[in-house]
Amino acid sequence: MGANAFMVPAPEAVRAVVERITHRSEESDWTVMRVRMTEPHMNELQTVVGHTRAYPGQDIDAVGFWKIDPSWGRQFVADRIVATAPTGVEGIERYLASGMIRGIGPVAAKKIVATFGTDTIRVLDEESDRLVKVNGIGKKKCKAIQTGWAEQKTISAIMLFLNEQNIAPHLCKRIYRKYGEESIAVIRNDPFRLALEVPGIGFKSADTVAARLQIPRHSPQRIRAGIVYLMQDGAGKGHCGMRRQDLIVQAAEMLAINAGQVAAGLDFDLDIGGDALNDRSMLVQHDGVIYLSWLANSEEYIARQLALMAAQKPRWAIDGATAVKHAEAALGVTLAGQQREAVLMMLRSKVCVMTGGPGVGKTLTLKVLLHIFARHKVTVAVAAPTGKAAQQAAVVTGVAASTLHRLFGIKAGEKVDAKTAADVLVIDEFSMNDVPLTATVMRALSDHTALILVGDVDQLPSVGPGQVLADIINSGRVPVTCLSQVFRQAAGSLIIRNAHYINKGELPVKGGPDDDFFVVPINEKDGTGSKRDVGDIARSVVSTVADLVAERLPARYGFDPFRDIMVLSPMNGTTSGVSNLNTVLQERLNPLPPKAVMRFGTRFGVGDKVIQTRNNYDLNIFNGDTGRILDLDEEMKEARIDFDGNQVTMPYDDLDELRLAYAMTIHKSQGSQSPCVIIPITTQHFVMLQRNLLYTGVTRARKLVILVGMWRAIGMAVANHNADTRISRLCALLKGIS
């Protein structure tokens, strides 16, 4: 074999004009394009592939190598592509008409170039206000074009910088949304801010940038960022802190340094309070556990405020026993003993908790209480953590309700100045409240406002950090009434009976087609009696679920597949997980939408059911809100979405915040209810098969629950009561306040 057999070909430089884009990944900007080379001997169009945001009409300079692809033939594979603005009239028009700028389509591009000719690019750069002289471009559209043009230029510069750091180009859009024109300066100064401040960018990506910028592996900056990143990751899993030794071991492994260096960096930050790093310490330590400072402060604030309220009397003076009798007579109801005691507790307390499972009369108890308050001119605000939960609270109480975010005008990173003027704030589905939201609510309460917390402590805890409802109840510091008596009318529902069976660790009754709860078992053996592979079983589960949603349930019960049926899976991954279920159900329910766009590996089409996955304060939509796509505007690069009556316009670049919602995790369903709930359940989900998970899923249904899958997996879930214990201090803090 010759000496040069394994030599890598020397890179070449080529110059060309982009004629058309054959393919572009919206996530990574990996592009396949047809170009016309400037070399006079290369008359035919050539193929160039690489990461770029170049558009038709632009000139490009690329560095890479030629190769013959077995499927696609000759192409130039570029390691680096630099695109510049076109100079000729034809190139400028094709460039603007390509869809790169929101507000400019082929028609507008033609008019703009006809008006300004070869001076178009300069006008866009320096005198973009002149666009209003173009027929069809008003002030609003002019502003959109100005914004889009500025963003495009900045993003291109960021992409070039990130490409030099060997970072995937798709990150640049998120970085730009966070830091704007300061993006490059921020990254050069402290690349680890990317991991701590930009959603979706992990520590490894930031660490890669830091390495390219030659930041030492053992620098205090890197160690601190790694520790804080692990703490934030733990908070995302529900913990308010991490045991010191666990944190040191995990950080040492992630940073590839020894544990002693991590411990020294941790102690340095804890001891000096971060002064040497020109920042207050982000970490504190209590009893061998490390906490994010802001999260520890939040728990301490909640504890102080609750203890203070528990020692106070409400501002009203109502004779409870007499008031209950009047309310029962007026409403034509009779409360049971536990319900009456709950009403009396809520009338005499500045802060209290009412908890209990389905069918125990929480709704009637609240109705009697709210009737008493109305009769005595006590003003009430009703709220819940999510939009779905607020809608449900309004239905059951008959009182207008809102989300806590909307009630107090909560926005990311902003201090809440609004105070509730109501005498009482009732928070329903309080088990969903995490520590940060609870602390914000406590800060927003007026001094006179009483607080009534209603929820089912046996449901899943909040998605965010903490276990606030459980900690308050277990502390013994706040008055609590636990309703446990299932009433005869409710006991007629197999949904409610089975929910209580599951909660007690007993197997549910299988039920049948005439019941409001039944199991559709999938045979675990094939026709020969041999045991089927769990993946094969899961595929049968998915097929059965799809048939139920698309055909069988609408035909028998009249359910609308989009509005009335909620498919809940224990987890995202696996064959019968949310991701695959969404793909299958989308194909069954909305196979050929009138308009569609591919973004971030997902096809979003008009009519698709979607769920928001992050709080977006600018659009006033929040994690867990579900909606339907009404329209897609390709020229403006925007989607119009109806979130339960709240219509928003979302830029395509923000569609990474959405997921399809034909199916969702049980965690995401908290606070929601639906006429029909279908839960696929197989041993593929064994990691997530827990009693409180199944209990939460079952209690989302109003009329019908169907479990589809393996009876053995149902048994595993019911038997597993060992949900991960969350690390929090709230209970101990409440007990310790004198």
C-alpha positions in Angstrom: 0.0 0.0 0.0 1.4 3.4 -1.0 2.5 5.9 1.5 -0.2 8.3 0.5 -3.1 5.8 0.7 -4.6 7.4 3.8 -3.8 11.1 3.1 -6.7 13.5 3.6 -7.2 15.6 0.5 -6.0 19.2 0.9 -8.9 21.7 1.3 -9.9 23.7 -1.7 -11.5 27.1 -1.8 -14.3 27.8 -4.3 -16.5 30.9 -5.1 -20.0 30.6 -6.4 -23.5 32.2 -6.6 -26.4 30.3 -5.0 -29.1 29.4 -7.5 -31.5 27.4 -5.4 -31.7 25.6 -2.0 -32.5 21.9 -2.4 -32.7 21.1 1.3 -32.1 22.8 4.6 -32.4 21.5 8.1 -34.1 24.2 10.3 -32.4 22.8 13.4 -28.8 22.7 12.2 -28.9 24.8 9.0 -27.3 21.9 7.2 -27.9 22.9 3.6 -27.8 21.2 0.2 -27.7 23.8 -2.6 -27.2 24.2 -6.3 -24.7 26.9 -7.2 -23.1 28.4 -10.3 -19.3 28.4 -9.9 -17.4 31.6 -10.9 -14.8 29.5 -12.7 -15.5 30.0 -16.4 -14.9 26.3 -17.2 -17.6 25.1 -14.8 -20.8 26.0 -16.7 -23.1 23.4 -15.2 -24.8 23.9 -11.8 -22.8 22.2 -9.0 -23.9 20.8 -5.6 -22.5 22.3 -2.4 -23.3 20.9 1.0 -22.5 22.3 4.5 -23.8 24.5 7.4 -24.9 27.8 6.0 -27.8 30.3 6.0 -27.0 31.4 2.4 -30.0 32.1 0.2 -30.5 32.1 -3.6 -28.8 35.1 -5.1 -26.0 35.3 -2.6 -22.3 34.9 -3.4 -20.5 32.3 -1.3 -16.9 31.5 -0.5 -16.5 27.9 0.6 -13.6 25.8 1.9 -13.8 22.0 1.7 -13.3 19.2 -0.8 -14.9 17.5 -3.7 -16.2 14.0 -3.5 -18.4 11.6 -5.4 -21.4 10.5 -3.4 -22.7 7.0 -4.4 -26.3 8.3 -4.4 -26.1 12.0 -5.3 -22.9 12.1 -7.5 -20.3 14.9 -7.5 -20.6 17.5 -4.7 -18.5 20.0 -2.8 -18.5 19.2 0.9 -17.8 22.5 2.7 -16.2 22.8 6.1 -16.9 26.5 6.1 -19.2 28.7 4.0 -19.2 32.5 4.1 -22.1 34.2 2.3 -22.1 37.8 1.2 -25.0 40.0 -0.1 -25.6 39.9 -3.8 -24.8 43.0 -6.0 -26.8 42.5 -9.2 -30.4 43.3 -9.5 -31.4 39.7 -10.4 -29.4 38.3 -7.5 -30.8 40.8 -5.1 -34.4 40.0 -6.1 -33.9 36.2 -5.8 -32.1 36.8 -2.4 -35.0 38.8 -1.0 -37.7 36.5 -2.5 -36.2 33.4 -0.9 -38.2 33.8 2.3 -35.2 34.8 4.5 -36.8 37.9 5.8 -40.2 37.9 7.5 -42.6 40.2 5.5 -40.8 39.8 2.1 -42.1 37.3 -0.4 -41.6 37.1 -4.1 -44.1 39.9 -4.9 -42.7 42.3 -2.3 -39.1 41.5 -3.3 -39.9 42.4 -6.9 -41.4 45.7 -5.9 -38.6 46.6 -3.6 -35.9 45.9 -6.2 -37.9 47.7 -8.9 -37.9 50.8 -6.6 -34.3 50.8 -5.4 -32.4 48.6 -8.0 -28.8 47.8 -7.1 -29.0 50.2 -4.2 -31.5 47.9 -2.4 -29.0 46.3 0.0 -27.7 49.7 1.1 -31.2 51.0 1.6 -32.1 48.1 3.8 -28.9 48.6 5.8 -28.9 52.4 6.1 -32.3 53.9 5.1 -34.9 51.2 5.6 -37.6 53.8 6.5 -37.7 54.4 2.7 -39.4 51.1 2.3 -42.8 52.7 2.9 -42.4 54.3 -0.5 -42.8 50.9 -2.0 -46.4 50.1 -3.1 -48.0 47.7 -0.6 -45.6 48.2 2.3 -47.1 50.2 5.1 -45.6 51.2 8.4 -46.4 47.9 10.1 -44.9 45.7 7.4 -41.9 48.1 7.1 -41.2 47.6 10.8 -41.4 43.8 10.4 -38.9 43.9 7.5 -36.5 46.2 9.4 -36.6 43.8 12.4 -36.1 40.7 10.2 -33.2 42.3 8.2 -31.4 43.3 11.4 -31.9 39.8 13.0 -30.6 38.1 9.8 -27.4 40.1 9.8 -26.7 39.5 13.5 -27.5 35.8 13.3 -25.2 35.4 10.4 -22.4 37.0 12.3 -23.1 34.8 15.3 -23.2 31.7 13.1 -19.8 32.6 11.6 -18.3 33.0 15.1 -19.9 29.8 16.4 -18.7 27.9 13.3 -15.2 29.0 14.2 -15.7 27.5 17.6 -16.9 24.3 16.1 -20.4 24.6 17.5 -23.5 23.4 15.8 -25.1 26.4 13.9 -28.7 25.8 15.1 -27.7 27.1 18.5 -27.2 30.6 17.2 -30.9 31.5 17.0 -31.5 30.7 20.6 -28.3 32.6 21.6 -29.5 35.6 19.6 -32.9 35.6 21.2 -31.2 35.8 24.6 -28.4 38.3 24.1 -29.2 40.1 20.8 -26.4 42.1 19.4 -24.3 41.5 22.5 -24.2 37.7 21.8 -20.6 37.5 20.6 -19.3 39.7 23.4 -21.1 37.6 26.0 -19.8 34.4 24.6 -16.2 35.6 24.5 -16.4 36.9 28.0 -18.1 33.9 29.6 -19.2 31.1 27.4 -20.6 29.1 30.4 -23.5 31.6 30.5 -24.8 29.7 27.6 -25.4 26.6 29.7 -26.8 28.6 32.6 -29.0 31.0 30.8 -30.0 29.8 27.3 -32.8 27.1 27.3 -31.8 23.9 25.5 -28.0 24.5 25.5 -26.2 22.1 27.7 -23.0 22.4 29.6 -21.1 20.3 27.1 -21.9 22.7 24.3 -20.8 25.7 26.4 -17.7 23.8 27.5 -16.8 23.2 23.8 -16.8 26.9 23.2 -14.7 27.5 26.3 -12.2 25.0 25.1 -11.9 26.7 21.8 -11.4 30.0 23.6 -8.7 28.3 25.6 -10.3 28.7 29.0 -8.4 26.2 31.3 -10.2 23.0 32.4 -9.4 23.7 36.0 -10.5 27.3 36.1 -12.8 28.4 38.9 -15.1 29.8 36.3 -15.5 26.3 34.7 -15.8 24.5 38.0 -18.4 26.9 39.2 -20.4 26.7 36.0 -20.4 22.9 36.1 -21.6 22.8 39.7 -24.4 25.3 39.1 -25.4 23.5 35.9 -25.8 20.2 37.8 -27.8 22.0 40.5 -30.1 23.5 37.9 -30.5 20.0 36.3 -31.4 18.7 39.8 -34.0 21.4 40.2 -35.5 20.4 36.8 -36.0 17.0 38.3 -37.8 18.4 41.3 -35.1 18.7 43.9 -34.4 21.9 45.8 -30.8 20.8 46.6 -28.2 18.1 46.1 -26.2 16.2 48.8 -22.7 17.6 48.9 -20.9 14.4 48.2 -23.2 13.4 45.3 -22.7 16.8 43.8 -18.9 16.6 44.0 -18.8 13.1 42.5 -21.1 14.0 39.6 -19.2 17.3 38.9 -15.8 15.6 38.9 -17.1 13.1 36.4 -18.7 15.7 34.1 -15.7 18.1 34.3 -13.1 15.3 34.0 -11.1 16.6 36.9 -10.5 15.1 40.4 -13.0 15.4 43.2 -10.6 17.5 45.4 -10.5 20.2 42.7 -14.3 20.3 42.6 -14.6 20.4 46.4 -12.1 23.3 46.6 -14.0 25.2 43.9 -17.3 24.6 45.8 -15.8 25.7 49.1 -14.3 28.7 47.5 -17.7 29.8 46.2 -19.4 29.0 49.5 -16.8 30.8 51.6 -16.3 34.0 49.8 -19.8 34.6 48.7 -18.7 34.9 45.1 -17.1 38.3 45.6 -13.9 37.3 43.8 -16.0 36.4 40.8 -17.8 39.8 40.8 -21.0 38.0 41.6 -22.9 37.0 44.8 -22.7 33.3 45.6 -25.2 31.2 43.7 -24.9 28.4 46.3 -25.5 27.8 50.0 -25.0 24.8 52.2 -27.3 23.5 54.9 -26.7 20.2 56.8 -24.5 18.6 54.2 -26.8 19.6 51.3 -26.0 22.3 48.6 -28.8 24.5 47.4 -29.1 27.2 44.8 -29.2 30.4 46.8 -32.4 31.7 45.2 -34.2 28.4 45.7 -33.1 28.2 49.4 -34.2 31.7 50.0 -37.6 31.0 48.4 -38.2 28.0 50.7 -37.2 30.2 53.7 -39.5 33.0 52.6 -42.5 30.6 52.1 -41.9 29.1 55.6 -41.8 32.5 57.3 -44.9 33.8 55.6 -46.9 30.7 56.2 -46.0 30.6 59.8 -46.9 34.2 60.2 -50.3 33.7 58.5 -51.0 30.6 60.6 -50.7 32.7 63.7 -53.1 35.3 62.5 -56.9 35.5 62.3 -58.8 36.4 59.0 -60.2 39.9 58.7 -63.8 38.7 58.8 -65.8 37.5 61.8 -68.4 35.0 60.7 -70.4 32.6 62.9 -69.4 29.4 61.2 -72.1 27.1 62.5 -74.9 29.5 61.6 -73.4 30.4 58.3 -73.2 26.7 57.3 -76.9 26.1 58.1 -78.0 29.1 56.1 -75.8 28.0 53.1 -77.1 24.4 53.2 -80.7 25.7 53.2 -80.1 28.1 50.4 -78.3 25.6 48.2 -80.5 22.6 49.2 -77.6 20.4 50.3 -76.5 18.7 53.5 -72.8 18.5 54.2 -71.2 15.4 55.7 -69.2 15.8 59.0 -65.8 16.1 57.3 -67.1 18.6 54.8 -68.7 20.7 57.5 -65.5 20.7 59.5 -63.5 21.7 56.4 -65.8 24.8 55.9 -65.5 25.8 59.6 -61.7 25.4 59.4 -61.5 27.6 56.3 -63.8 30.3 57.9 -61.6 30.6 61.0 -58.1 30.4 59.3 -55.9 32.9 57.6 -54.2 30.0 55.8 -55.3 26.4 55.5 -55.3 23.3 53.4 -58.2 21.1 52.1 -57.1 17.9 50.5 -58.6 14.6 49.4 -59.0 12.3 46.4 -61.8 12.1 43.8 -65.5 11.7 44.9 -64.9 13.0 48.5 -66.8 16.2 48.1 -64.2 18.9 47.7 -66.3 20.7 45.1 -69.5 20.8 47.2 -67.5 22.0 50.2 -66.0 24.8 48.2 -69.4 25.8 46.8 -70.8 26.1 50.3 -67.8 28.1 51.5 -68.0 30.5 48.5 -71.7 31.0 49.1 -71.0 32.0 52.7 -68.3 34.4 51.6 -70.6 36.0 49.0 -73.4 36.4 51.6 -71.0 38.1 54.0 -69.4 40.4 51.3 -66.0 38.6 51.6 -64.3 39.0 48.2 -62.7 35.9 46.7 -60.2 35.3 43.9 -59.9 31.8 42.5 -56.8 30.7 40.7 -54.8 27.6 39.7 -51.2 27.0 38.4 -52.2 26.3 34.7 -54.8 27.4 32.3 -56.5 24.0 32.1 -56.7 23.8 35.9 -58.1 27.3 36.1 -60.8 26.5 33.6 -61.7 23.4 35.6 -61.8 25.4 38.8 -64.2 27.9 37.2 -66.5 25.1 36.1 -66.7 23.4 39.5 -66.9 26.6 41.7 -69.0 28.7 39.4 -66.6 31.6 40.1 -64.3 33.1 37.4 -60.8 31.8 37.8 -57.4 32.6 36.2 -53.9 31.2 36.3 -51.7 32.5 39.0 -49.4 34.0 36.3 -52.2 36.1 34.8 -53.7 37.0 38.2 -50.4 38.6 39.4 -48.9 39.5 36.0 -45.9 37.2 36.6 -43.1 37.5 34.1 -39.7 35.9 33.8 -37.0 37.6 35.8 -39.3 40.5 36.8 -40.4 41.4 40.3 -44.1 41.1 40.9 -45.6 44.4 42.0 -49.3 43.4 41.7 -51.1 42.6 45.0 -54.4 40.8 45.1 -57.2 43.0 46.5 -59.3 40.1 47.4 -60.0 39.1 51.0 -59.4 35.4 50.1 -57.3 33.7 47.5 -58.3 30.1 46.7 -55.7 28.1 44.8 -57.0 24.9 43.3 -54.8 22.0 42.1 -52.2 23.2 44.5 -50.2 20.0 44.3 -48.8 21.4 41.0 -47.3 24.5 42.7 -43.5 24.4 42.9 -41.3 26.4 45.2 -40.6 29.3 42.8 -44.3 29.9 41.9 -45.4 29.5 45.6 -42.8 32.1 46.7 -44.0 34.5 44.0 -47.6 34.1 45.1 -46.7 34.7 48.8 -44.9 37.9 47.8 -48.0 39.0 45.8 -50.5 38.5 48.7 -51.8 41.6 50.4 -51.4 41.7 54.2 -55.1 41.2 54.7 -55.6 38.3 52.1 -56.3 34.8 53.5 -55.0 31.8 51.6 -56.9 28.5 51.0 -55.0 25.7 49.3 -57.0 22.9 47.7 -55.4 19.8 46.1 -54.9 16.1 46.2 -51.6 15.3 47.9 -51.5 11.8 46.5 -51.1 13.1 43.0 -47.8 13.6 41.3 -45.8 16.5 42.9 -45.0 19.6 40.9 -42.9 19.4 37.7 -40.7 22.1 39.1 -38.6 21.9 42.4 -40.1 21.1 45.7 -43.1 19.2 47.1 -44.9 22.2 48.6 -48.3 20.8 49.4 -46.9 17.6 51.0 -44.4 19.6 53.0 -47.0 22.0 54.3 -49.3 19.2 55.3 -46.5 17.1 56.9 -45.2 20.1 58.9 -48.3 20.3 61.1 -47.9 24.0 61.1 -50.9 24.9 59.0 -54.5 23.8 59.6 -55.4 20.8 57.3 -58.7 18.9 56.6 -58.3 15.7 54.7 -61.6 14.6 53.1 -61.7 10.8 52.8 -65.3 9.7 52.7 -66.3 8.6 49.1 -70.0 9.5 48.7 -72.5 7.0 47.3 -73.2 8.8 44.1 -69.4 9.1 43.4 -68.9 5.5 44.4 -71.1 4.4 41.5 -68.3 5.5 39.2 -65.7 2.8 38.5 -63.3 5.6 37.7 -63.5 6.9 41.3 -63.5 3.5 42.9 -60.5 2.3 40.9 -58.6 5.6 41.6 -59.0 4.9 45.4 -58.0 1.2 44.9 -54.9 2.3 43.0 -54.1 4.8 45.7 -54.4 2.2 48.4 -52.1 -0.2 46.5 -54.8 -2.5 45.2 -55.4 -3.6 41.6 -58.2 -1.8 39.8 -61.3 -3.6 38.7 -60.9 -4.5 35.0 -64.4 -3.3 34.1 -66.1 -3.8 30.7 -67.4 -1.8 27.7 -70.5 -0.7 29.7 -68.5 0.7 32.6 -66.8 4.1 32.7 -63.4 2.3 33.3 -62.1 -0.7 31.5 -58.9 -2.4 30.5 -58.1 -3.4 26.9 -55.5 -6.2 27.5 -53.0 -6.9 24.8 -52.1 -10.6 24.5 -48.6 -11.3 25.7 -48.4 -14.5 23.7 -48.6 -15.2 20.0 -50.8 -17.7 18.2 -48.4 -20.5 19.0 -48.4 -19.8 22.7 -44.9 -18.3 22.7 -44.1 -15.1 24.6 -44.2 -12.0 22.5 -41.4 -9.5 22.5 -42.3 -6.4 24.5 -41.6 -4.2 21.5 -44.1 -6.2 19.5 -46.7 -5.8 22.3 -46.0 -2.1 22.4 -46.7 -1.8 18.6 -50.0 -3.5 19.2 -50.8 -1.1 22.0 -50.1 1.9 19.8 -52.3 0.5 17.0 -55.1 -0.2 19.4 -54.9 3.3 20.9 -54.9 4.9 17.4 -58.0 2.9 16.4 -59.8 3.9 19.6 -59.0 7.6 19.2 -59.7 7.8 15.4 -62.7 5.5 15.0 -64.1 3.4 17.8 -64.7 6.0 20.5 -66.1 8.7 18.2 -68.4 6.1 16.7 -69.7 4.7 20.0 -69.6 7.7 22.4 -69.5 10.7 20.0 -66.2 11.9 21.3 -64.3 14.5 19.3 -60.8 13.1 18.9 -59.3 16.6 19.2 -61.4 18.0 22.0 -62.7 15.1 24.1 -59.9 12.4 24.2 -56.7 12.7 26.1 -54.0 10.1 25.5 -51.6 9.9 28.4 -48.4 7.9 28.4 -46.0 7.4 31.4 -43.0 8.7 29.4 -41.8 10.3 26.2 -39.6 7.6 24.8 -40.2 3.9 23.8 -42.6 2.6 21.2 -45.7 3.4 23.2 -44.3 6.7 24.5 -45.6 10.2 23.7 -43.2 10.9 20.8 -44.2 7.9 18.7 -47.9 8.1 19.7 -48.0 11.7 18.5 -46.5 10.7 15.1 -49.0 7.9 14.7 -52.0 9.9 15.8 -51.1 12.9 13.7 -51.0 10.6 10.7 -54.4 9.2 11.5 -56.1 12.5 12.5 -54.5 15.2 10.4 -52.6 13.4 7.6 -53.0 16.1 4.9 -53.2 19.6 6.5 -53.9 22.5 4.1 -50.6 24.1 5.2 -47.6 22.6 7.0 -44.1 23.4 8.0 -41.2 21.2 9.2 -39.4 22.6 12.2 -37.1 20.8 14.7 -37.9 17.4 13.4 -41.7 17.8 13.7 -44.3 18.5 11.0 -46.6 21.3 12.3 -49.8 21.6 10.2 -53.0 23.6 10.3 -55.4 21.8 12.6 -52.7 20.1 14.6 -53.1 19.8 18.4 -50.0 21.3 20.2 -48.8 21.9 23.7 -46.5 24.7 25.0 -43.4 23.3 26.8 -42.0 26.5 28.3 -43.3 29.7 29.9 -43.4 32.3 27.2 -44.3 35.6 29.0 -44.1 37.7 25.8 -47.0 35.6 24.3 -48.8 35.1 27.6 -48.7 31.3 27.2 -47.3 28.9 29.7 -45.8 25.4 30.1 -48.7 22.9 29.7 -51.1 25.1 27.7 -52.6 23.2 24.8 -54.0 24.6 21.6 -54.7 24.1 17.9 -52.8 25.6 14.9 -55.2 27.9 13.0 -52.9 29.1 10.2 -49.3 29.2 9.0 -48.0 32.3 7.2 -45.0 31.4 5.1 -44.2 34.9 4.1 -44.2 36.3 7.7 -42.8 33.0 9.1 -45.4 32.9 11.8 -48.0 30.4 13.1 -51.3 31.5 14.5 -52.4 29.3 17.3 -55.6 29.2 19.5 -54.8 28.3 23.1 -58.3 27.9 24.5 -59.5 31.2 23.2 -56.2 33.0 23.6 -55.0 33.4 20.0 -51.3 34.1 19.6 -48.9 34.6 16.7 -45.7 32.7 17.2 -42.6 33.1 15.0 -41.4 29.9 13.4 -38.2 30.2 15.3 -40.1 29.7 18.5 -41.8 26.5 17.4 -39.2 24.6 19.3 -41.2 25.5 22.4 -44.1 23.4 21.0 -44.8 19.7 20.8 -47.6 17.8 19.3 -50.4 17.1 21.8 -52.3 14.2 20.4 -50.6 12.4 23.3 -48.8 13.8 26.3 -47.1 12.6 29.4 -49.1 12.1 32.6 -46.9 14.8 34.2 -47.9 17.3 31.6 -51.6 16.5 32.1 -51.7 17.7 35.7 -54.5 20.1 36.4 -56.3 19.1 33.2 -59.4 17.0 32.8 -61.0 15.4 29.7 -64.2 13.5 29.1 -62.1 10.5 28.0 -58.6 9.4 29.0 -56.6 6.6 27.4 -53.4 5.3 29.1 -51.1 2.9 27.2 -49.1 0.9 29.7 -46.5 -1.7 29.0 -43.3 -2.9 30.8 -41.4 -0.7 28.4 -42.4 2.1 30.9 -41.0 0.2 33.9 -38.8 3.2 34.9 -41.9 5.4 35.3 -44.4 2.8 36.5 -45.4 4.3 39.9 -48.6 4.3 41.8 -49.0 8.1 42.0 -48.3 8.4 38.3 -51.1 5.9 37.4 -53.4 7.5 40.0 -52.9 11.0 38.5 -53.6 9.7 35.0 -56.8 8.0 36.0 -58.1 11.0 37.9 -57.8 13.2 34.7 -61.0 11.6 33.3 -64.5 12.8 33.8 -66.5 10.1 31.9 -64.3 7.3 30.7 -60.9 5.7 31.4 -59.3 3.1 29.2 -56.1 1.3 30.0 -54.5 -0.3 27.0 -51.7 -2.8 27.4 -50.2 -5.3 29.9 -52.0 -6.3 33.1 -48.6 -7.1 34.5 -47.5 -3.5 33.9 -50.5 -2.2 35.7 -49.7 -4.4 38.6 -46.1 -3.1 38.6 -47.3 0.5 38.8 -49.8 -0.2 41.6 -47.2 -2.0 43.7 -44.5 0.7 43.3 -45.0 3.3 45.9 -41.3 4.2 46.1 -41.4 7.4 44.1 -38.1 9.3 44.4 -37.9 11.3 47.6 -37.4 15.0 46.8 -34.8 17.0 48.6 -36.4 20.0 50.1 -36.3 22.0 53.4 -39.8 23.5 53.6 -41.3 21.0 56.0 -38.3 21.2 58.4 -38.3 25.0 58.2 -42.0 25.2 59.1 -41.5 22.9 62.0 -38.4 24.9 63.2 -40.0 28.3 63.3 -40.8 29.3 66.8 
